[in-house]
Amino acid sequence: MLPNKGCPREPNVVLISMQRPFFAYVDIAAKLLKDELNSDGVILKALGTAINHAVNVAEILTQEGIARVTKIETGRGGGVGSEGDAIESNRLKAPRIAIHIVKTEGFEELFEQMLTNRSDYRRTKAMEALVGFVEST
């Protein structure tokens, strides 16, 4: 998700890869939606095998009621280099997806509820791990 050197990153784009669990991208996308600068929404972008992560992120945000999908773009190959020139290398001929999402009505309340639920879940898992460790010793 870090920008490439020499290529400025758009502030409303989440570049999804297989490097992180998709729930990390759910949190990033939700926080970007919360930002007032992204009033036009957020774009989830992925290449190749990371496409399933992007779809999962969009689906989770939709099921939570936080976001609504407005547009899905798919393609294959091509791209733009740091100089603005078209690139036609084999490396960039992988399938790609861009999923445009926007906030739903009641976003603020649902966002806070999502954060609370996630915090409670993490606390419960930590306690279960601690209890399991103590019982095994």
A tleap script that builds the chain and sets N, CA, C and O, in Angstrom:
source leaprc.protein.ff14SB
mol = sequence {
  NMET LEU PRO ASN LYS GLY CYS PRO ARG GLU
  PRO ASN VAL VAL LEU ILE SER MET GLN ARG
  PRO PHE PHE ALA TYR VAL ASP ILE ALA ALA
  LYS LEU LEU LYS ASP GLU LEU ASN SER ASP
  GLY VAL ILE LEU LYS ALA LEU GLY THR ALA
  ILE ASN HIE ALA VAL ASN VAL ALA GLU ILE
  LEU THR GLN GLU GLY ILE ALA ARG VAL THR
  LYS ILE GLU THR GLY ARG GLY GLY GLY VAL
  GLY SER GLU GLY ASP ALA ILE GLU SER ASN
  ARG LEU LYS ALA PRO ARG ILE ALA ILE HIE
  ILE VAL LYS THR GLU GLY PHE GLU GLU LEU
  PHE GLU GLN MET LEU THR ASN ARG SER ASP
  TYR ARG ARG THR LYS ALA MET GLU ALA LEU
  VAL GLY PHE VAL GLU SER CTHR
}
set mol.1.N position { 0.796 -1.168 0.000 }
set mol.1.CA position { 0.000 0.000 0.000 }
set mol.1.C position { 0.854 1.254 0.000 }
set mol.1.O position { 0.325 2.357 -0.131 }
set mol.2.N position { 2.135 1.112 0.141 }
set mol.2.CA position { 3.000 2.264 0.090 }
set mol.2.C position { 3.142 2.736 -1.343 }
set mol.2.O position { 3.179 1.917 -2.261 }
set mol.3.N position { 3.222 4.035 -1.549 }
set mol.3.CA position { 3.353 4.536 -2.914 }
set mol.3.C position { 4.711 4.188 -3.490 }
set mol.3.O position { 5.704 4.114 -2.765 }
set mol.4.N position { 4.750 3.974 -4.811 }
set mol.4.CA position { 6.024 3.748 -5.480 }
set mol.4.C position { 6.796 5.050 -5.491 }
set mol.4.O position { 6.204 6.125 -5.592 }
set mol.5.N position { 8.111 4.964 -5.388 }
set mol.5.CA position { 8.919 6.172 -5.433 }
set mol.5.C position { 8.750 6.809 -6.800 }
set mol.5.O position { 8.839 6.132 -7.824 }
set mol.6.N position { 8.510 8.096 -6.814 }
set mol.6.CA position { 8.338 8.817 -8.067 }
set mol.6.C position { 6.914 8.813 -8.585 }
set mol.6.O position { 6.602 9.544 -9.525 }
set mol.7.N position { 6.038 8.005 -7.991 }
set mol.7.CA position { 4.631 7.955 -8.415 }
set mol.7.C position { 3.766 8.453 -7.262 }
set mol.7.O position { 3.642 7.766 -6.248 }
set mol.8.N position { 3.170 9.627 -7.395 }
set mol.8.CA position { 2.322 10.112 -6.308 }
set mol.8.C position { 1.079 9.232 -6.168 }
set mol.8.O position { 0.488 8.813 -7.163 }
set mol.9.N position { 0.690 8.958 -4.925 }
set mol.9.CA position { -0.473 8.122 -4.656 }
set mol.9.C position { -1.693 9.019 -4.498 }
set mol.9.O position { -1.643 10.060 -3.842 }
set mol.10.N position { -2.777 8.593 -5.108 }
set mol.10.CA position { -4.027 9.325 -4.959 }
set mol.10.C position { -4.525 9.127 -3.524 }
set mol.10.O position { -4.458 8.014 -3.003 }
set mol.11.N position { -5.024 10.194 -2.875 }
set mol.11.CA position { -5.407 10.080 -1.466 }
set mol.11.C position { -6.643 9.224 -1.207 }
set mol.11.O position { -6.869 8.809 -0.070 }
set mol.12.N position { -7.445 8.952 -2.232 }
set mol.12.CA position { -8.660 8.169 -2.008 }
set mol.12.C position { -8.568 6.759 -2.592 }
set mol.12.O position { -9.594 6.121 -2.829 }
set mol.13.N position { -7.354 6.272 -2.824 }
set mol.13.CA position { -7.165 4.951 -3.415 }
set mol.13.C position { -6.499 4.019 -2.409 }
set mol.13.O position { -5.518 4.379 -1.759 }
set mol.14.N position { -7.058 2.806 -2.293 }
set mol.14.CA position { -6.455 1.758 -1.473 }
set mol.14.C position { -5.896 0.719 -2.438 }
set mol.14.O position { -6.647 0.079 -3.174 }
set mol.15.N position { -4.573 0.554 -2.433 }
set mol.15.CA position { -3.915 -0.436 -3.285 }
set mol.15.C position { -3.835 -1.744 -2.506 }
set mol.15.O position { -3.094 -1.848 -1.528 }
set mol.16.N position { -4.587 -2.723 -2.937 }
set mol.16.CA position { -4.715 -3.971 -2.191 }
set mol.16.C position { -3.780 -5.022 -2.761 }
set mol.16.O position { -3.686 -5.209 -3.974 }
set mol.17.N position { -3.086 -5.709 -1.849 }
set mol.17.CA position { -2.179 -6.789 -2.259 }
set mol.17.C position { -2.463 -8.004 -1.385 }
set mol.17.O position { -3.362 -7.984 -0.544 }
set mol.18.N position { -1.694 -9.047 -1.593 }
set mol.18.CA position { -1.833 -10.249 -0.775 }
set mol.18.C position { -0.909 -10.188 0.444 }
set mol.18.O position { -0.821 -11.156 1.200 }
set mol.19.N position { -0.221 -9.062 0.640 }
set mol.19.CA position { 0.750 -8.919 1.714 }
set mol.19.C position { 0.112 -8.864 3.105 }
set mol.19.O position { 0.713 -9.297 4.088 }
set mol.20.N position { -1.103 -8.331 3.177 }
set mol.20.CA position { -1.782 -8.158 4.464 }
set mol.20.C position { -3.109 -8.908 4.452 }
set mol.20.O position { -3.649 -9.195 3.385 }
set mol.21.N position { -3.636 -9.227 5.633 }
set mol.21.CA position { -4.978 -9.804 5.679 }
set mol.21.C position { -5.986 -8.771 5.182 }
set mol.21.O position { -5.793 -7.571 5.376 }
set mol.22.N position { -7.056 -9.232 4.545 }
set mol.22.CA position { -7.969 -8.265 3.941 }
set mol.22.C position { -8.677 -7.397 4.978 }
set mol.22.O position { -9.160 -6.318 4.635 }
set mol.23.N position { -8.754 -7.839 6.247 }
set mol.23.CA position { -9.361 -6.987 7.264 }
set mol.23.C position { -8.543 -5.722 7.504 }
set mol.23.O position { -9.097 -4.705 7.921 }
set mol.24.N position { -7.252 -5.764 7.254 }
set mol.24.CA position { -6.443 -4.542 7.355 }
set mol.24.C position { -6.920 -3.530 6.320 }
set mol.24.O position { -6.980 -2.332 6.600 }
set mol.25.N position { -7.259 -4.008 5.127 }
set mol.25.CA position { -7.740 -3.124 4.071 }
set mol.25.C position { -9.167 -2.637 4.348 }
set mol.25.O position { -9.545 -1.545 3.923 }
set mol.26.N position { -9.954 -3.446 5.058 }
set mol.26.CA position { -11.294 -3.012 5.468 }
set mol.26.C position { -11.158 -1.789 6.370 }
set mol.26.O position { -11.869 -0.799 6.198 }
set mol.27.N position { -10.244 -1.864 7.328 }
set mol.27.CA position { -10.025 -0.745 8.249 }
set mol.27.C position { -9.509 0.485 7.514 }
set mol.27.O position { -9.965 1.598 7.772 }
set mol.28.N position { -8.563 0.293 6.603 }
set mol.28.CA position { -7.993 1.413 5.847 }
set mol.28.C position { -9.072 2.089 5.009 }
set mol.28.O position { -9.184 3.315 5.007 }
set mol.29.N position { -9.862 1.295 4.301 }
set mol.29.CA position { -10.913 1.856 3.441 }
set mol.29.C position { -11.957 2.603 4.273 }
set mol.29.O position { -12.401 3.685 3.887 }
set mol.30.N position { -12.348 2.029 5.408 }
set mol.30.CA position { -13.340 2.680 6.265 }
set mol.30.C position { -12.810 4.007 6.801 }
set mol.30.O position { -13.544 4.993 6.861 }
set mol.31.N position { -11.547 4.031 7.187 }
set mol.31.CA position { -10.960 5.267 7.708 }
set mol.31.C position { -10.827 6.316 6.608 }
set mol.31.O position { -11.002 7.507 6.865 }
set mol.32.N position { -10.522 5.885 5.390 }
set mol.32.CA position { -10.470 6.832 4.270 }
set mol.32.C position { -11.858 7.387 3.955 }
set mol.32.O position { -11.998 8.565 3.627 }
set mol.33.N position { -12.875 6.545 4.054 }
set mol.33.CA position { -14.246 7.024 3.835 }
set mol.33.C position { -14.636 8.061 4.883 }
set mol.33.O position { -15.363 9.009 4.586 }
set mol.34.N position { -14.154 7.879 6.099 }
set mol.34.CA position { -14.469 8.805 7.181 }
set mol.34.C position { -13.841 10.180 6.935 }
set mol.34.O position { -14.379 11.195 7.378 }
set mol.35.N position { -12.717 10.215 6.237 }
set mol.35.CA position { -12.001 11.463 5.973 }
set mol.35.C position { -12.831 12.381 5.080 }
set mol.35.O position { -13.299 11.964 4.021 }
set mol.36.N position { -13.011 13.610 5.499 }
set mol.36.CA position { -13.816 14.587 4.749 }
set mol.36.C position { -13.230 14.891 3.367 }
set mol.36.O position { -13.963 15.285 2.459 }
set mol.37.N position { -11.931 14.713 3.204 }
set mol.37.CA position { -11.300 14.993 1.908 }
set mol.37.C position { -11.750 14.023 0.823 }
set mol.37.O position { -11.631 14.312 -0.367 }
set mol.38.N position { -12.268 12.871 1.240 }
set mol.38.CA position { -12.684 11.838 0.296 }
set mol.38.C position { -14.201 11.814 0.141 }
set mol.38.O position { -14.820 10.753 0.219 }
set mol.39.N position { -14.790 12.970 -0.077 }
set mol.39.CA position { -16.245 13.057 -0.191 }
set mol.39.C position { -16.775 12.341 -1.435 }
set mol.39.O position { -17.947 11.969 -1.487 }
set mol.40.N position { -15.915 12.151 -2.430 }
set mol.40.CA position { -16.325 11.442 -3.647 }
set mol.40.C position { -16.237 9.927 -3.490 }
set mol.40.O position { -16.608 9.189 -4.402 }
set mol.41.N position { -15.756 9.463 -2.359 }
set mol.41.CA position { -15.644 8.037 -2.119 }
set mol.41.C position { -14.219 7.558 -2.182 }
set mol.41.O position { -13.278 8.349 -2.255 }
set mol.42.N position { -14.072 6.243 -2.153 }
set mol.42.CA position { -12.770 5.584 -2.135 }
set mol.42.C position { -12.749 4.552 -3.244 }
set mol.42.O position { -13.779 3.970 -3.583 }
set mol.43.N position { -11.564 4.327 -3.811 }
set mol.43.CA position { -11.398 3.331 -4.865 }
set mol.43.C position { -10.496 2.222 -4.347 }
set mol.43.O position { -9.381 2.482 -3.896 }
set mol.44.N position { -10.976 0.995 -4.412 }
set mol.44.CA position { -10.196 -0.181 -4.044 }
set mol.44.C position { -9.586 -0.735 -5.325 }
set mol.44.O position { -10.320 -1.108 -6.240 }
set mol.45.N position { -8.253 -0.796 -5.410 }
set mol.45.CA position { -7.591 -1.290 -6.621 }
set mol.45.C position { -6.758 -2.526 -6.296 }
set mol.45.O position { -6.111 -2.604 -5.252 }
set mol.46.N position { -6.790 -3.494 -7.219 }
set mol.46.CA position { -6.006 -4.709 -7.034 }
set mol.46.C position { -5.628 -5.288 -8.386 }
set mol.46.O position { -6.304 -5.061 -9.390 }
set mol.47.N position { -4.533 -6.043 -8.393 }
set mol.47.CA position { -4.055 -6.744 -9.582 }
set mol.47.C position { -3.984 -8.239 -9.307 }
set mol.47.O position { -3.707 -8.656 -8.183 }
set mol.48.N position { -4.230 -9.034 -10.324 }
set mol.48.CA position { -4.010 -10.478 -10.262 }
set mol.48.C position { -4.711 -11.181 -9.119 }
set mol.48.O position { -5.922 -11.055 -8.937 }
set mol.49.N position { -3.918 -11.934 -8.342 }
set mol.49.CA position { -4.498 -12.753 -7.278 }
set mol.49.C position { -5.055 -11.929 -6.122 }
set mol.49.O position { -5.785 -12.462 -5.286 }
set mol.50.N position { -4.729 -10.651 -6.059 }
set mol.50.CA position { -5.254 -9.798 -4.982 }
set mol.50.C position { -6.681 -9.322 -5.267 }
set mol.50.O position { -7.297 -8.680 -4.417 }
set mol.51.N position { -7.206 -9.629 -6.447 }
set mol.51.CA position { -8.562 -9.209 -6.790 }
set mol.51.C position { -9.575 -9.767 -5.793 }
set mol.51.O position { -10.516 -9.072 -5.413 }
set mol.52.N position { -9.388 -11.025 -5.365 }
set mol.52.CA position { -10.339 -11.595 -4.406 }
set mol.52.C position { -10.320 -10.833 -3.083 }
set mol.52.O position { -11.359 -10.713 -2.433 }
set mol.53.N position { -9.160 -10.317 -2.669 }
set mol.53.CA position { -9.085 -9.487 -1.461 }
set mol.53.C position { -9.919 -8.216 -1.647 }
set mol.53.O position { -10.664 -7.827 -0.747 }
set mol.54.N position { -9.798 -7.569 -2.809 }
set mol.54.CA position { -10.537 -6.328 -3.066 }
set mol.54.C position { -12.043 -6.585 -3.029 }
set mol.54.O position { -12.796 -5.793 -2.465 }
set mol.55.N position { -12.474 -7.681 -3.623 }
set mol.55.CA position { -13.892 -8.024 -3.618 }
set mol.55.C position { -14.368 -8.301 -2.192 }
set mol.55.O position { -15.454 -7.869 -1.806 }
set mol.56.N position { -13.555 -9.022 -1.406 }
set mol.56.CA position { -13.912 -9.295 -0.014 }
set mol.56.C position { -14.024 -8.007 0.798 }
set mol.56.O position { -14.946 -7.860 1.599 }
set mol.57.N position { -13.100 -7.082 0.599 }
set mol.57.CA position { -13.136 -5.805 1.314 }
set mol.57.C position { -14.428 -5.066 0.990 }
set mol.57.O position { -15.124 -4.597 1.890 }
set mol.58.N position { -14.747 -4.963 -0.295 }
set mol.58.CA position { -15.968 -4.270 -0.708 }
set mol.58.C position { -17.205 -4.970 -0.141 }
set mol.58.O position { -18.145 -4.305 0.296 }
set mol.59.N position { -17.211 -6.279 -0.146 }
set mol.59.CA position { -18.358 -7.036 0.357 }
set mol.59.C position { -18.543 -6.848 1.863 }
set mol.59.O position { -19.669 -6.689 2.335 }
set mol.60.N position { -17.455 -6.864 2.609 }
set mol.60.CA position { -17.553 -6.680 4.062 }
set mol.60.C position { -18.066 -5.284 4.383 }
set mol.60.O position { -18.941 -5.128 5.234 }
set mol.61.N position { -17.532 -4.270 3.713 }
set mol.61.CA position { -17.989 -2.899 3.958 }
set mol.61.C position { -19.467 -2.740 3.593 }
set mol.61.O position { -20.200 -2.004 4.254 }
set mol.62.N position { -19.892 -3.431 2.544 }
set mol.62.CA position { -21.298 -3.384 2.138 }
set mol.62.C position { -22.177 -4.095 3.157 }
set mol.62.O position { -23.230 -3.579 3.535 }
set mol.63.N position { -21.756 -5.274 3.606 }
set mol.63.CA position { -22.538 -6.023 4.587 }
set mol.63.C position { -22.629 -5.304 5.928 }
set mol.63.O position { -23.644 -5.399 6.618 }
set mol.64.N position { -21.572 -4.587 6.297 }
set mol.64.CA position { -21.586 -3.815 7.547 }
set mol.64.C position { -22.482 -2.586 7.417 }
set mol.64.O position { -22.814 -1.949 8.417 }
set mol.65.N position { -22.872 -2.252 6.185 }
set mol.65.CA position { -23.720 -1.092 5.959 }
set mol.65.C position { -22.959 0.210 5.881 }
set mol.65.O position { -23.560 1.284 5.855 }
set mol.66.N position { -21.639 0.125 5.842 }
set mol.66.CA position { -20.782 1.310 5.857 }
set mol.66.C position { -20.627 1.920 4.475 }
set mol.66.O position { -20.552 3.140 4.333 }
set mol.67.N position { -20.580 1.066 3.451 }
set mol.67.CA position { -20.304 1.561 2.097 }
set mol.67.C position { -21.276 0.953 1.092 }
set mol.67.O position { -21.934 -0.057 1.344 }
set mol.68.N position { -21.330 1.613 -0.049 }
set mol.68.CA position { -22.140 1.143 -1.175 }
set mol.68.C position { -21.244 1.184 -2.405 }
set mol.68.O position { -20.539 2.166 -2.635 }
set mol.69.N position { -21.275 0.110 -3.198 }
set mol.69.CA position { -20.481 0.052 -4.424 }
set mol.69.C position { -21.200 0.841 -5.509 }
set mol.69.O position { -22.382 0.619 -5.773 }
set mol.70.N position { -20.475 1.764 -6.136 }
set mol.70.CA position { -21.078 2.588 -7.186 }
set mol.70.C position { -20.599 2.209 -8.573 }
set mol.70.O position { -21.292 2.457 -9.561 }
set mol.71.N position { -19.418 1.611 -8.657 }
set mol.71.CA position { -18.859 1.299 -9.972 }
set mol.71.C position { -17.773 0.247 -9.815 }
set mol.71.O position { -17.014 0.258 -8.847 }
set mol.72.N position { -17.712 -0.662 -10.784 }
set mol.72.CA position { -16.650 -1.660 -10.822 }
set mol.72.C position { -16.018 -1.609 -12.207 }
set mol.72.O position { -16.706 -1.729 -13.221 }
set mol.73.N position { -14.706 -1.430 -12.238 }
set mol.73.CA position { -13.969 -1.419 -13.497 }
set mol.73.C position { -13.018 -2.608 -13.513 }
set mol.73.O position { -12.344 -2.887 -12.522 }
set mol.74.N position { -12.967 -3.298 -14.633 }
set mol.74.CA position { -12.022 -4.393 -14.776 }
set mol.74.C position { -11.217 -4.180 -16.044 }
set mol.74.O position { -11.639 -3.461 -16.950 }
set mol.75.N position { -10.075 -4.801 -16.097 }
set mol.75.CA position { -9.245 -4.669 -17.283 }
set mol.75.C position { -8.094 -5.651 -17.238 }
set mol.75.O position { -7.978 -6.477 -16.333 }
set mol.76.N position { -7.264 -5.533 -18.228 }
set mol.76.CA position { -6.122 -6.415 -18.351 }
set mol.76.C position { -5.010 -5.666 -19.051 }
set mol.76.O position { -5.233 -5.031 -20.082 }
set mol.77.N position { -3.807 -5.738 -18.490 }
set mol.77.CA position { -2.634 -5.157 -19.137 }
set mol.77.C position { -2.628 -3.648 -19.139 }
set mol.77.O position { -3.541 -2.993 -18.634 }
set mol.78.N position { -1.583 -3.122 -19.715 }
set mol.78.CA position { -1.450 -1.673 -19.817 }
set mol.78.C position { -1.145 -1.028 -18.490 }
set mol.78.O position { -0.964 -1.715 -17.484 }
set mol.79.N position { -1.088 0.252 -18.481 }
set mol.79.CA position { -0.783 1.013 -17.283 }
set mol.79.C position { -0.086 2.287 -17.676 }
set mol.79.O position { 0.136 2.546 -18.859 }
set mol.80.N position { 0.257 3.078 -16.697 }
set mol.80.CA position { 0.938 4.334 -16.954 }
set mol.80.C position { 2.186 4.381 -16.109 }
set mol.80.O position { 2.127 4.133 -14.905 }
set mol.81.N position { 3.316 4.696 -16.715 }
set mol.81.CA position { 4.583 4.794 -16.006 }
set mol.81.C position { 4.728 6.124 -15.301 }
set mol.81.O position { 3.845 6.978 -15.373 }
set mol.82.N position { 5.856 6.297 -14.616 }
set mol.82.CA position { 6.083 7.523 -13.851 }
set mol.82.C position { 6.189 8.747 -14.745 }
set mol.82.O position { 5.965 9.866 -14.283 }
set mol.83.N position { 6.522 8.559 -16.002 }
set mol.83.CA position { 6.616 9.680 -16.941 }
set mol.83.C position { 5.296 9.913 -17.676 }
set mol.83.O position { 5.216 10.797 -18.530 }
set mol.84.N position { 4.272 9.140 -17.359 }
set mol.84.CA position { 2.984 9.298 -18.022 }
set mol.84.C position { 2.902 8.530 -19.331 }
set mol.84.O position { 1.907 8.635 -20.048 }
set mol.85.N position { 3.950 7.749 -19.654 }
set mol.85.CA position { 3.960 6.962 -20.884 }
set mol.85.C position { 3.211 5.652 -20.673 }
set mol.85.O position { 3.215 5.097 -19.574 }
set mol.86.N position { 2.580 5.171 -21.712 }
set mol.86.CA position { 1.884 3.884 -21.633 }
set mol.86.C position { 2.902 2.768 -21.483 }
set mol.86.O position { 3.954 2.792 -22.120 }
set mol.87.N position { 2.591 1.789 -20.640 }
set mol.87.CA position { 3.465 0.648 -20.416 }
set mol.87.C position { 2.772 -0.592 -20.959 }
set mol.87.O position { 1.593 -0.817 -20.685 }
set mol.88.N position { 3.479 -1.375 -21.706 }
set mol.88.CA position { 2.923 -2.619 -22.240 }
set mol.88.C position { 3.846 -3.786 -21.922 }
set mol.88.O position { 4.072 -4.642 -22.778 }
set mol.89.N position { 4.378 -3.836 -20.719 }
set mol.89.CA position { 5.260 -4.939 -20.345 }
set mol.89.C position { 4.424 -6.135 -19.912 }
set mol.89.O position { 3.251 -5.991 -19.568 }
set mol.90.N position { 5.032 -7.314 -19.930 }
set mol.90.CA position { 4.329 -8.520 -19.495 }
set mol.90.C position { 3.936 -8.433 -18.024 }
set mol.90.O position { 2.936 -9.021 -17.611 }
set mol.91.N position { 4.709 -7.710 -17.244 }
set mol.91.CA position { 4.443 -7.583 -15.815 }
set mol.91.C position { 3.085 -6.940 -15.551 }
set mol.91.O position { 2.437 -7.265 -14.556 }
set mol.92.N position { 2.648 -6.044 -16.414 }
set mol.92.CA position { 1.399 -5.327 -16.180 }
set mol.92.C position { 0.221 -5.871 -16.991 }
set mol.92.O position { -0.801 -5.197 -17.121 }
set mol.93.N position { 0.353 -7.078 -17.534 }
set mol.93.CA position { -0.765 -7.644 -18.285 }
set mol.93.C position { -1.638 -8.547 -17.425 }
set mol.93.O position { -2.415 -9.349 -17.941 }
set mol.94.N position { -1.507 -8.413 -16.149 }
set mol.94.CA position { -2.341 -9.180 -15.226 }
set mol.94.C position { -3.734 -8.553 -15.168 }
set mol.94.O position { -3.890 -7.365 -15.448 }
set mol.95.N position { -4.741 -9.341 -14.807 }
set mol.95.CA position { -6.073 -8.760 -14.645 }
set mol.95.C position { -6.059 -7.736 -13.507 }
set mol.95.O position { -5.284 -7.855 -12.558 }
set mol.96.N position { -6.920 -6.739 -13.619 }
set mol.96.CA position { -6.989 -5.703 -12.587 }
set mol.96.C position { -8.445 -5.339 -12.329 }
set mol.96.O position { -9.325 -5.569 -13.160 }
set mol.97.N position { -8.670 -4.763 -11.150 }
set mol.97.CA position { -10.009 -4.336 -10.782 }
set mol.97.C position { -9.913 -3.018 -10.009 }
set mol.97.O position { -8.947 -2.770 -9.287 }
set mol.98.N position { -10.920 -2.196 -10.177 }
set mol.98.CA position { -11.073 -0.968 -9.390 }
set mol.98.C position { -12.532 -0.920 -8.950 }
set mol.98.O position { -13.441 -0.875 -9.779 }
set mol.99.N position { -12.743 -0.930 -7.645 }
set mol.99.CA position { -14.095 -0.916 -7.085 }
set mol.99.C position { -14.299 0.433 -6.401 }
set mol.99.O position { -13.594 0.765 -5.448 }
set mol.100.N position { -15.249 1.194 -6.885 }
set mol.100.CA position { -15.553 2.514 -6.329 }
set mol.100.C position { -16.627 2.359 -5.261 }
set mol.100.O position { -17.684 1.783 -5.516 }
set mol.101.N position { -16.356 2.876 -4.062 }
set mol.101.CA position { -17.321 2.805 -2.970 }
set mol.101.C position { -17.562 4.200 -2.388 }
set mol.101.O position { -16.687 5.064 -2.431 }
set mol.102.N position { -18.755 4.401 -1.847 }
set mol.102.CA position { -19.114 5.657 -1.185 }
set mol.102.C position { -19.761 5.329 0.161 }
set mol.102.O position { -20.203 4.206 0.402 }
set mol.103.N position { -19.802 6.341 1.030 }
set mol.103.CA position { -20.445 6.191 2.340 }
set mol.103.C position { -21.942 5.963 2.173 }
set mol.103.O position { -22.552 6.402 1.198 }
set mol.104.N position { -22.515 5.272 3.143 }
set mol.104.CA position { -23.969 5.117 3.186 }
set mol.104.C position { -24.528 6.098 4.219 }
set mol.104.O position { -23.783 6.718 4.978 }
set mol.105.N position { -25.846 6.221 4.225 }
set mol.105.CA position { -26.503 7.042 5.255 }
set mol.105.C position { -26.229 6.386 6.606 }
set mol.105.O position { -26.238 5.160 6.711 }
set mol.106.N position { -25.992 7.177 7.617 }
set mol.106.CA position { -25.708 6.641 8.947 }
set mol.106.C position { -24.307 6.089 9.080 }
set mol.106.O position { -24.039 5.291 9.978 }
set mol.107.N position { -23.408 6.499 8.199 }
set mol.107.CA position { -22.036 5.984 8.181 }
set mol.107.C position { -21.340 6.165 9.527 }
set mol.107.O position { -20.712 5.233 10.029 }
set mol.108.N position { -21.447 7.350 10.110 }
set mol.108.CA position { -20.719 7.668 11.345 }
set mol.108.C position { -21.051 6.680 12.460 }
set mol.108.O position { -20.150 6.167 13.123 }
set mol.109.N position { -22.334 6.414 12.668 }
set mol.109.CA position { -22.749 5.492 13.728 }
set mol.109.C position { -22.270 4.078 13.443 }
set mol.109.O position { -21.771 3.393 14.336 }
set mol.110.N position { -22.422 3.643 12.197 }
set mol.110.CA position { -22.003 2.287 11.820 }
set mol.110.C position { -20.492 2.126 11.920 }
set mol.110.O position { -20.003 1.065 12.309 }
set mol.111.N position { -19.751 3.175 11.570 }
set mol.111.CA position { -18.289 3.144 11.656 }
set mol.111.C position { -17.854 2.976 13.108 }
set mol.111.O position { -16.997 2.145 13.407 }
set mol.112.N position { -18.436 3.756 14.008 }
set mol.112.CA position { -18.092 3.647 15.431 }
set mol.112.C position { -18.469 2.260 15.974 }
set mol.112.O position { -17.728 1.681 16.768 }
set mol.113.N position { -19.610 1.739 15.546 }
set mol.113.CA position { -20.038 0.404 15.979 }
set mol.113.C position { -19.057 -0.655 15.480 }
set mol.113.O position { -18.722 -1.583 16.217 }
set mol.114.N position { -18.595 -0.525 14.235 }
set mol.114.CA position { -17.626 -1.468 13.682 }
set mol.114.C position { -16.332 -1.451 14.491 }
set mol.114.O position { -15.777 -2.508 14.791 }
set mol.115.N position { -15.849 -0.262 14.847 }
set mol.115.CA position { -14.622 -0.151 15.643 }
set mol.115.C position { -14.803 -0.778 17.020 }
set mol.115.O position { -13.902 -1.459 17.512 }
set mol.116.N position { -15.955 -0.557 17.645 }
set mol.116.CA position { -16.231 -1.133 18.959 }
set mol.116.C position { -16.286 -2.653 18.873 }
set mol.116.O position { -15.697 -3.345 19.705 }
set mol.117.N position { -16.989 -3.176 17.873 }
set mol.117.CA position { -17.094 -4.630 17.704 }
set mol.117.C position { -15.717 -5.246 17.481 }
set mol.117.O position { -15.405 -6.288 18.057 }
set mol.118.N position { -14.897 -4.617 16.656 }
set mol.118.CA position { -13.560 -5.125 16.361 }
set mol.118.C position { -12.710 -5.117 17.622 }
set mol.118.O position { -11.962 -6.062 17.871 }
set mol.119.N position { -12.818 -4.049 18.428 }
set mol.119.CA position { -12.059 -3.935 19.673 }
set mol.119.C position { -12.491 -5.018 20.662 }
set mol.119.O position { -11.646 -5.651 21.295 }
set mol.120.N position { -13.797 -5.236 20.799 }
set mol.120.CA position { -14.310 -6.274 21.693 }
set mol.120.C position { -13.838 -7.655 21.251 }
set mol.120.O position { -13.471 -8.484 22.084 }
set mol.121.N position { -13.849 -7.903 19.938 }
set mol.121.CA position { -13.419 -9.195 19.399 }
set mol.121.C position { -11.946 -9.436 19.706 }
set mol.121.O position { -11.567 -10.524 20.140 }
set mol.122.N position { -11.113 -8.414 19.481 }
set mol.122.CA position { -9.671 -8.556 19.748 }
set mol.122.C position { -9.417 -8.797 21.234 }
set mol.122.O position { -8.568 -9.611 21.595 }
set mol.123.N position { -10.153 -8.087 22.100 }
set mol.123.CA position { -9.996 -8.252 23.538 }
set mol.123.C position { -10.377 -9.676 23.936 }
set mol.123.O position { -9.678 -10.297 24.737 }
set mol.124.N position { -11.465 -10.198 23.395 }
set mol.124.CA position { -11.916 -11.559 23.700 }
set mol.124.C position { -10.884 -12.588 23.249 }
set mol.124.O position { -10.570 -13.520 23.990 }
set mol.125.N position { -10.356 -12.421 22.037 }
set mol.125.CA position { -9.346 -13.358 21.529 }
set mol.125.C position { -8.082 -13.321 22.373 }
set mol.125.O position { -7.474 -14.361 22.628 }
set mol.126.N position { -7.684 -12.138 22.806 }
set mol.126.CA position { -6.488 -12.013 23.652 }
set mol.126.C position { -6.701 -12.725 24.982 }
set mol.126.O position { -5.799 -13.402 25.477 }
set mol.127.N position { -7.891 -12.575 25.561 }
set mol.127.CA position { -8.196 -13.247 26.827 }
set mol.127.C position { -8.235 -14.759 26.649 }
set mol.127.O position { -7.746 -15.495 27.507 }
set mol.128.N position { -8.815 -15.233 25.539 }
set mol.128.CA position { -8.852 -16.675 25.278 }
set mol.128.C position { -7.441 -17.229 25.138 }
set mol.128.O position { -7.148 -18.315 25.639 }
set mol.129.N position { -6.572 -16.498 24.467 }
set mol.129.CA position { -5.192 -16.939 24.296 }
set mol.129.C position { -4.469 -16.971 25.637 }
set mol.129.O position { -3.710 -17.900 25.914 }
set mol.130.N position { -4.700 -15.972 26.459 }
set mol.130.CA position { -4.070 -15.904 27.778 }
set mol.130.C position { -4.556 -17.043 28.661 }
set mol.130.O position { -3.745 -17.687 29.325 }
set mol.131.N position { -5.856 -17.307 28.687 }
set mol.131.CA position { -6.419 -18.390 29.490 }
set mol.131.C position { -5.871 -19.738 29.000 }
set mol.131.O position { -5.525 -20.598 29.810 }
set mol.132.N position { -5.793 -19.919 27.686 }
set mol.132.CA position { -5.257 -21.160 27.134 }
set mol.132.C position { -3.798 -21.346 27.498 }
set mol.132.O position { -3.367 -22.464 27.778 }
set mol.133.N position { -3.031 -20.265 27.499 }
set mol.133.CA position { -1.611 -20.344 27.877 }
set mol.133.C position { -1.457 -20.688 29.339 }
set mol.133.O position { -0.617 -21.517 29.690 }
set mol.134.N position { -2.258 -20.063 30.214 }
set mol.134.CA position { -2.173 -20.315 31.658 }
set mol.134.C position { -2.581 -21.752 31.960 }
set mol.134.O position { -1.948 -22.408 32.788 }
set mol.135.N position { -3.621 -22.251 31.309 }
set mol.135.CA position { -4.094 -23.631 31.547 }
set mol.135.C position { -3.075 -24.663 31.075 }
set mol.135.O position { -2.988 -25.747 31.651 }
set mol.136.N position { -2.301 -24.343 30.038 }
set mol.136.CA position { -1.339 -25.319 29.508 }
set mol.136.C position { -0.056 -25.361 30.318 }
set mol.136.O position { 0.742 -26.284 30.159 }
set mol.137.N position { 0.160 -24.363 31.196 }
set mol.137.CA position { 1.389 -24.374 31.989 }
set mol.137.C position { 1.211 -24.976 33.335 }
set mol.137.O position { 2.165 -25.050 34.110 }
savepdb mol mol.pdb
quit
